[in-house]
Amino acid sequence: MKDVSNETDERILIEEAKMDRRRFGDLYEQHFERVYAFIGRRVQDRAAVQDLTADVFRKALEGLDRFEWRGVPFAVWLFRIARNAIANHRQRTARETTGAELETKEASESTAAVSGPVEDHAAVYRFVRELPDDQRRVIQMRFAEEKGIREIAESMGRTEGAVKQLQYRAMQSLRERMGVRNG
């Protein structure tokens, strides 16, 4: 992952992603946690937070050619997409609920603090990114892409036993890191 440390680096990375969509992964990794936490503070349903976060990055990738550099961090554009996605989500939810249910839900959302589970999920994503390459690949393929052990083994050119071992080690590492984080 490339660390975008200043405006020039970020601008270059955006231009590279416009020419080669595979480079968008670097922008995704750079901004995922902040976008996920931003949405998580405003939407209390974890599944909705995950869906909205994915939707934000999908829309950003689709609209990348329309993005114009104006000296403002890329994250600002992502947050604007996120705000629109949250607004659309609330409109859909409002249509599905009665007026009384909506008032109760809005009151609880407006007073809710940053939830522990949202922060935990952001930490898990960060910890997965810090795993050794093979372990990270196995975890991403197994859980994000929902592939089976055999399929992962074939894709990586490894035995099923080796993939199971990589998954086990990755899960142990994640458990240890989350345990240290949560005391």
Number of C-alpha atoms within 10 A of each C-alpha: 12 13 12 16 8 9 13 11 13 20 19 12 19 23 18 14 19 18 13 10 13 10 17 21 16 17 21 16 15 17 17 22 20 14 24 23 20 18 24 25 17 16 21 19 11 14 10 15 22 16 13 24 25 15 15 25 21 13 15 19 19 11 11 17 13 10 14 13 12 8 10 11 13 18 15 11 14 20 17 12 20 23 17 13 19 20 12 13 14 15 11 11 13 16 10 11 12 10 11 8 11 16 13 10 15 13 10 12 14 11 8 13 11 15 12 9 12 23 15 15 17 17 17 17 15 14 17 19 17 13 17 11 11 14 22 18 19 24 24 15 17 17 10 9 10 12 15 12 19 15 15 21 18 12 10 14 11 12 14 17 12 13 25 16 14 19 20 15 14 22 16 12 16 19 14 12 15 15 10 9 10 8 6
